[in-house]
Amino acid sequence: MTLLVALLSMSATAASLSFTKKTTFSLLQLNLWVECTRVENAPQYLVEEIARLQPDVATFCELYKGDNDNPVIPYLVKELKLRGIVYCSARIDGRAVISKFPIVDSQRVNKWLCKVVLNVNGHRVVVYPAHSEYRYYTCYYPRGYNDGSTDWKKLPAPITDVNQMLEVCNKSDRVASMQAFINDAAEERGKGSMVIMAGDLNEPSCLDWQSNTKDLFEHRGCIVNWSASKLLLDHGYKDAYRVKHPNAAKFPGFTFPASNANVSPDKLSWAIEADERERIDFVYYYPGRNIKVNKAVIAGPALSIVKGERVREISSDKFIEPQNGHWCSDHKGVLVTFTIK
């Protein structure tokens, strides 16, 4: 009987230690610009950066095989394995996840996002890679450009009617996509899962268009509560970059358009005469006592495209710049480090 009690006590102690153990969990979100087909040698540059950054998990979007006979994710995983860096992978509908942790399941949620279930040292962590509709991009209106629903041409004059901006923006299906995420994630959280959503949402954050930025970056006085981000925040989700860097004037965190030394500025910009810089790549998570953001940085060039020119950012944002100046995309990535307990 004494031996049995001792064994049970040892088992309980081991379970307690396992439960309280902290795990560092880093996640990179990056748009791969048409499956790394728009920059010469982009797949090799991607391999170099992932090998250097070695995130525990990475979410990728804009993966369109099309006429590309060499999809980039299998190439990436194979090349990393040759370097002794092993990742699992899952790809659904132009979005993908690579993970150092075992992938338990992967499913399509809707046409804009999917979910991948990970076993992170015994924790069920569900990652939702997303890529939203790129048209109805009305943050261009104050900058004097159309929203892409018909074209990206210059407007006769900037539009600063916030109601009009939101009305057209909401035709994009981005709100419905985020609601589908919220609904699915609620079921996952009911199972005790930790939930992270990462992707290129093709819409700014309401946290970035408030009074402190209304006269910056050609916002032209507009204060806009962009719908997709507001929906997420209203449902309790946290924007990991803004958790660490709440001041959007000092830490704008722009992810598009990134400068790319191998591509001319006119190929990187949709509004060549404007300051179109935006933070449209995000990492959201559901907060709790068992998850904390330790660090959030921009992975990519410190240069952006502003009015057709390469301009080095003078913000307080921290950048992990590409090795040897080579970059694979027209977006910058977001690298967030969590602690999971």
ROROLO-728146 format. One record per residue (C-alpha): x, y, z; residue number from 1; residue in one letter. Coordinates in steps of 0.001 Angstrom, whole numbers, plus 524288, in hexadecimal, padded with zeros to 5 digits. Layout:
BEGIN
SITE	x	y	z	resi	resn
SITE	X	Y	Z	NUM	A
...
This chain:
BEGIN
SITE	x	y	z	resi	resn
SITE	80000	80000	80000	1	M
SITE	80B1E	80953	8037A	2	T
SITE	811C1	80688	7F671	3	L
SITE	80513	8094D	7EF2B	4	L
SITE	8036A	81658	7F61E	5	V
SITE	81177	819F2	7F2FA	6	A
SITE	80FBB	81697	7E4A8	7	L
SITE	80333	81E6D	7E3D7	8	L
SITE	809F1	829EC	7EA52	9	S
SITE	81548	8293A	7E0B5	10	M
SITE	80BB2	82896	7D55E	11	S
SITE	80442	8347D	7DA3C	12	A
SITE	810F3	83C13	7DC08	13	T
SITE	81557	838B5	7CE2F	14	A
SITE	8082E	83CDE	7C8A5	15	A
SITE	808FB	849BC	7D01C	16	S
SITE	816A8	84C68	7CB0D	17	L
SITE	8123A	84950	7BD32	18	S
SITE	806A7	8527C	7BE8D	19	F
SITE	80E92	85DE0	7C3D6	20	T
SITE	81A0E	85C89	7BA88	21	K
SITE	81BD8	86874	7B1E4	22	K
SITE	81D86	866C7	7A349	23	T
SITE	822C7	8716A	79A5E	24	T
SITE	81AFF	871B6	78DDD	25	F
SITE	81F08	87A71	7827F	26	S
SITE	81655	87CC7	776A3	27	L
SITE	81973	8836D	769C6	28	L
SITE	80EE1	88875	76085	29	Q
SITE	8130F	88B56	75282	30	L
SITE	80C59	88D90	74574	31	N
SITE	81483	8866A	73B27	32	L
SITE	8107B	88ED7	72F72	33	W
SITE	80A82	88519	725FC	34	V
SITE	811CE	8795A	72B45	35	E
SITE	81F5B	87F8C	72A4E	36	C
SITE	81E1D	88156	71B8E	37	T
SITE	81F83	89029	71AB3	38	R
SITE	82D96	89164	71F67	39	V
SITE	838C6	88A45	718DF	40	E
SITE	83E35	87FE0	7221F	41	N
SITE	83355	882A8	72BF8	42	A
SITE	8321A	8745A	7305E	43	P
SITE	84091	87417	733E9	44	Q
SITE	83F45	88107	73B32	45	Y
SITE	833C7	87B88	742C2	46	L
SITE	83BAE	86F90	746AF	47	V
SITE	846DC	87832	74B48	48	E
SITE	83DF2	880AB	753A8	49	E
SITE	83677	8756D	759EF	50	I
SITE	8434F	86E74	75CAC	51	A
SITE	84852	87ADA	76332	52	R
SITE	83BFB	87EAF	76AAD	53	L
SITE	837AD	870C0	76DB3	54	Q
SITE	829F9	87420	77287	55	P
SITE	82324	868FE	77974	56	D
SITE	8179B	86B39	77075	57	V
SITE	815DE	87328	76405	58	A
SITE	80954	876A1	75CF6	59	T
SITE	80A03	879A4	74E83	60	F
SITE	80004	87EDA	744F8	61	C
SITE	7FEC9	88245	7368A	62	E
SITE	80278	87498	73239	63	L
SITE	7FCFB	87295	7249F	64	Y
SITE	8029A	86735	71D28	65	K
SITE	7FC5C	86B21	71037	66	G
SITE	80673	86957	705AA	67	D
SITE	8112F	867F5	70FCE	68	N
SITE	81588	859BB	70F74	69	D
SITE	81E10	85B39	71B85	70	N
SITE	815BA	85E5B	72770	71	P
SITE	81E14	86514	7317E	72	V
SITE	81A16	85E78	73E51	73	I
SITE	81F22	850BF	73AE8	74	P
SITE	82B99	85717	735C4	75	Y
SITE	82D10	85EFE	74252	76	L
SITE	82B16	8533E	74B48	77	V
SITE	8346C	84AD1	7434B	78	K
SITE	83F39	8550C	742F1	79	E
SITE	83E08	857C6	75171	80	L
SITE	83EDE	8493B	75471	81	K
SITE	84BA3	84895	74CD4	82	L
SITE	850A5	852CF	7566A	83	R
SITE	84C2D	84AA9	761F8	84	G
SITE	84025	85310	764B4	85	I
SITE	833CF	84AD6	764E7	86	V
SITE	82632	85040	762D4	87	Y
SITE	818E8	84A03	760D1	88	C
SITE	81018	850CB	75700	89	S
SITE	801E1	85233	75324	90	A
SITE	7FC35	859A6	747B2	91	R
SITE	7EDFC	85CB2	7448F	92	I
SITE	7E853	8664B	73A96	93	D
SITE	7F42A	86EED	73898	94	G
SITE	7F7C8	86F81	746FB	95	R
SITE	801DB	8675F	74E0C	96	A
SITE	807F5	864B8	75B33	97	V
SITE	8153C	85F11	75E37	98	I
SITE	817B8	85AA0	76C16	99	S
SITE	82287	854DA	77475	100	K
SITE	81789	84EFF	77C9F	101	F
SITE	80F41	8437E	77813	102	P
SITE	8038A	846F2	76F90	103	I
SITE	7F7B3	83F9F	774C3	104	V
SITE	7ED81	8441B	76AE2	105	D
SITE	7EAC3	84E24	7604B	106	S
SITE	7DDB5	852B2	75AE6	107	Q
SITE	7D7C2	85CEE	751FA	108	R
SITE	7CF3D	866CF	75931	109	V
SITE	7CAF4	86EF9	74D7C	110	N
SITE	7D117	87400	74100	111	K
SITE	7D8D7	87E29	7488C	112	W
SITE	7DEC8	87629	75373	113	L
SITE	7E190	8688E	75890	114	C
SITE	7E61D	862F4	76578	115	K
SITE	7F175	85A66	76988	116	V
SITE	7F198	85374	776A7	117	V
SITE	7FED7	85218	77D4A	118	L
SITE	80387	84A5A	788F0	119	N
SITE	80C8C	853EA	78FCA	120	V
SITE	812BB	84BF8	79AA8	121	N
SITE	8057C	846A5	79E77	122	G
SITE	7FDFF	85345	79C26	123	H
SITE	7F3B1	85395	79165	124	R
SITE	7F6DD	85FDA	789A9	125	V
SITE	7EE6E	86306	77DDC	126	V
SITE	7F45B	86C0A	773A2	127	V
SITE	7EBAB	87246	7694D	128	Y
SITE	7F340	876FB	75D3F	129	P
SITE	7EB41	8814B	75620	130	A
SITE	7EB79	88954	749B6	131	H
SITE	7DFF0	89267	74771	132	S
SITE	7DA18	898B9	73B4A	133	E
SITE	7E376	8A2CF	735C6	134	Y
SITE	7D968	8AB4D	72ED1	135	R
SITE	7D0DA	8B5DA	73524	136	Y
SITE	7DD6D	8BAEC	73AFE	137	Y
SITE	7D7F2	8C817	73ED6	138	T
SITE	7E361	8CC8C	7470D	139	C
SITE	7E7D3	8D17E	739B2	140	Y
SITE	7DC96	8DB4D	73905	141	Y
SITE	7E2FD	8E5F8	74160	142	P
SITE	7EF5A	8E3CC	7396D	143	R
SITE	7E824	8E6F1	72CDF	144	G
SITE	7E775	8D93E	72707	145	Y
SITE	7DC83	8CFD1	723E2	146	N
SITE	7DA0E	8C386	72BEC	147	D
SITE	7DCEF	8B8F5	721CA	148	G
SITE	7CEE6	8B45D	72053	149	S
SITE	7CF49	8B988	71260	150	T
SITE	7DD21	8BEF9	71142	151	D
SITE	7E83E	8C529	718F7	152	W
SITE	7E843	8D21D	711B0	153	K
SITE	7E98E	8DF8F	71794	154	K
SITE	7DCE4	8E5E0	71BEE	155	L
SITE	7D90B	8F3AE	717DC	156	P
SITE	7DB31	8F765	7262C	157	A
SITE	7DDC1	8F061	73313	158	P
SITE	7D1C5	8EAF4	73A08	159	I
SITE	7D152	8ED86	748AB	160	T
SITE	7C33D	8E9AE	74B6F	161	D
SITE	7C550	8DF2A	755C5	162	V
SITE	7B7A8	8D98A	7543E	163	N
SITE	7BA02	8D7B1	745BF	164	Q
SITE	7C733	8D185	7485F	165	M
SITE	7C133	8C7A2	751B7	166	L
SITE	7B53F	8C4EB	74951	167	E
SITE	7BD7C	8C143	73D7C	168	V
SITE	7C7BA	8BA30	745A6	169	C
SITE	7BD2C	8B190	74B88	170	N
SITE	7B9A3	8AC4D	73E13	171	K
SITE	7C636	8A47C	73EC2	172	S
SITE	7C12F	898E5	746D6	173	D
SITE	7CC28	89B4E	75097	174	R
SITE	7C2B1	89D0A	75BEC	175	V
SITE	7BBA5	89056	75891	176	A
SITE	7C8CC	8897A	757D5	177	S
SITE	7CCD6	88E48	7653C	178	M
SITE	7BF96	88A77	76ACB	179	Q
SITE	7C1A0	87CAA	76583	180	A
SITE	7CEC0	87C74	76C70	181	F
SITE	7C8B0	88155	7791E	182	I
SITE	7BE03	876F3	77886	183	N
SITE	7C760	86BC7	775C6	184	D
SITE	7D136	87091	77FCA	185	A
SITE	7C692	87143	78A31	186	A
SITE	7C488	8629F	78896	187	E
SITE	7D32E	86074	7897F	188	E
SITE	7D443	868A5	795BE	189	R
SITE	7C93E	8609E	79B6B	190	G
SITE	7D241	854EC	799E7	191	K
SITE	7DCF4	85BF2	7A151	192	G
SITE	7E4B5	85FA0	7952A	193	S
SITE	7ED66	86B88	79443	194	M
SITE	7E9BF	87320	78808	195	V
SITE	7F23F	87B57	77EE6	196	I
SITE	7EE26	8814C	771EF	197	M
SITE	7F879	886C8	768C8	198	A
SITE	7F7CC	88BF2	75B0C	199	G
SITE	7F738	896C6	7511B	200	D
SITE	7E9B1	89C8B	753B5	201	L
SITE	7EA95	8A6F7	748FF	202	N
SITE	7E455	8B0D5	75227	203	E
SITE	7EA9C	8B9FF	75C06	204	P
SITE	7E864	8B8FC	76A8E	205	S
SITE	7DF4D	8C26C	77176	206	C
SITE	7EA70	8C3D5	77B51	207	L
SITE	7F2A4	8CA40	770AB	208	D
SITE	7E8D8	8D48F	76BF2	209	W
SITE	7E5D2	8DC4F	7783F	210	Q
SITE	7E861	8EA5D	77C6C	211	S
SITE	7F71F	8E88F	77DF1	212	N
SITE	7F8B2	8E4AE	76F98	213	T
SITE	7EDD5	8EC92	7691D	214	K
SITE	7F790	8F656	763A2	215	D
SITE	8020E	8EC55	76032	216	L
SITE	80445	8E327	754B8	217	F
SITE	7FA57	8EA73	74C2E	218	E
SITE	7EECD	8E6D3	754E0	219	H
SITE	7EA36	8F4CE	75261	220	R
SITE	7E35E	8F671	75F5B	221	G
SITE	7DBFE	8E984	75EBD	222	C
SITE	7D953	8E1C9	76B19	223	I
SITE	7D460	8D47C	766B8	224	V
SITE	7CFC7	8C8E9	76EBE	225	N
SITE	7D2A5	8BEC7	7645A	226	W
SITE	7C884	8B41B	7658B	227	S
SITE	7D040	8A764	76569	228	A
SITE	7D9C2	8AB76	77005	229	S
SITE	7CEFE	8B1A2	77835	230	K
SITE	7C738	8A4F5	77797	231	L
SITE	7D2E1	89D1A	77C5C	232	L
SITE	7D5F5	8A691	78752	233	L
SITE	7C7AA	8A737	78B6F	234	D
SITE	7C7DA	8985A	78CCC	235	H
SITE	7D390	898C3	795E6	236	G
SITE	7DEAE	89603	78C69	237	Y
SITE	7EB9A	89D10	78DCB	238	K
SITE	7F41C	8A289	782F7	239	D
SITE	80178	89D48	78710	240	A
SITE	8094C	8A841	780C8	241	Y
SITE	800FF	8B2C3	78749	242	R
SITE	801B2	8ABCF	79473	243	V
SITE	8106A	8AE31	79461	244	K
SITE	81014	8BB02	78CC5	245	H
SITE	80355	8C234	78FA8	246	P
SITE	8077F	8CF52	789F1	247	N
SITE	80479	8CE9D	77B5D	248	A
SITE	80AEE	8DBB5	778B7	249	A
SITE	8181B	8D76B	77E43	250	K
SITE	816CD	8C911	77A6D	251	F
SITE	80EC9	8C8D0	76DDA	252	P
SITE	813A5	8BB0D	76AD3	253	G
SITE	8116F	8BC50	75C35	254	F
SITE	811CE	8AF7E	754C5	255	T
SITE	80E24	8B455	74716	256	F
SITE	813A3	8B880	73DCD	257	P
SITE	82109	8B369	7415B	258	A
SITE	82CB5	8B79B	7398D	259	S
SITE	8334A	8AC74	73255	260	N
SITE	840CA	8AEDF	72CCB	261	A
SITE	83E42	8A57F	7218A	262	N
SITE	831A4	8AC0F	71CFE	263	V
SITE	82F55	8B9D7	717D9	264	S
SITE	826A2	8C285	72068	265	P
SITE	81BFF	8C3A4	7160A	266	D
SITE	819FC	8B4D6	716F7	267	K
SITE	818B1	8B56A	725C2	268	L
SITE	80EBA	8C05F	726BE	269	S
SITE	80044	8C153	7235A	270	W
SITE	7FF69	8CFE4	72637	271	A
SITE	80C32	8D4DB	720D4	272	I
SITE	80A1A	8E347	72417	273	E
SITE	8052A	8E107	731F2	274	A
SITE	80A10	8DD29	73F51	275	D
SITE	802A5	8D050	73F7D	276	E
SITE	809F0	8C9DB	74ABC	277	R
SITE	80142	8C136	7530D	278	E
SITE	801F1	8B68F	75D44	279	R
SITE	7F971	8AC18	75701	280	I
SITE	80081	89FCA	75BC0	281	D
SITE	7FC38	89BF1	76962	282	F
SITE	7FD7F	8921A	7744D	283	V
SITE	7F17C	89185	77D17	284	Y
SITE	7EFD5	888DB	78907	285	Y
SITE	7E5C0	88659	7938D	286	Y
SITE	7EB64	88AE6	7A090	287	P
SITE	7EC00	882EE	7ACEC	288	G
SITE	7F498	880B3	7B8A4	289	R
SITE	7FBC2	875E3	7B143	290	N
SITE	80022	87DFA	7A590	291	I
SITE	8083D	88A4C	7A53E	292	K
SITE	80EC7	89245	79A6B	293	V
SITE	81D3D	8940A	79D16	294	N
SITE	821D6	89A87	790AC	295	K
SITE	81C89	89F70	783AA	296	A
SITE	8256F	8A413	778B5	297	V
SITE	824F4	8A652	76A14	298	I
SITE	82C4B	89C49	761F2	299	A
SITE	83058	8A261	75527	300	G
SITE	83678	8AE71	74F3B	301	P
SITE	836AF	8BB05	7571E	302	A
SITE	833EF	8C1EB	74A3D	303	L
SITE	8263C	8C437	744E7	304	S
SITE	820E4	8C9E2	73853	305	I
SITE	81BC5	8D7BA	73A0F	306	V
SITE	8173A	8DF78	72E2F	307	K
SITE	81F0E	8D6C4	7252E	308	G
SITE	82BB8	8D7F1	72CF0	309	E
SITE	832FA	8CECD	7361A	310	R
SITE	8325B	8D527	74385	311	V
SITE	838BA	8D02A	74FFD	312	R
SITE	82F51	8CFFF	75B73	313	E
SITE	832BF	8D955	76685	314	I
SITE	82899	8D3E3	76FE0	315	S
SITE	82B79	8CCEB	77CAB	316	S
SITE	827F0	8BFB5	776A0	317	D
SITE	8320B	8B4F8	777F4	318	K
SITE	835EE	8AE13	76B58	319	F
SITE	83CC7	8A147	768D4	320	I
SITE	841FF	8A4D4	75B79	321	E
SITE	84454	89A6A	75117	322	P
SITE	85172	893DF	75011	323	Q
SITE	85A0B	89974	74538	324	N
SITE	84F10	8A2C5	74191	325	G
SITE	84721	8982C	73AAA	326	H
SITE	83888	89768	73D0D	327	W
SITE	82E20	88EB4	73704	328	C
SITE	821DC	8971A	73787	329	S
SITE	81B3E	8A44E	73632	330	D
SITE	8167F	8A2E7	7444A	331	H
SITE	81DF0	8A308	75105	332	K
SITE	81B94	8986B	75AF6	333	G
SITE	81722	89937	76915	334	V
SITE	81EC2	890F9	772D2	335	L
SITE	81856	88F41	7801C	336	V
SITE	81DE4	887A8	78B9B	337	T
SITE	81435	88259	79590	338	F
SITE	815F8	87B82	7A280	339	T
SITE	80C5A	87076	7A4B5	340	I
SITE	80AB1	86AE1	7B259	341	K
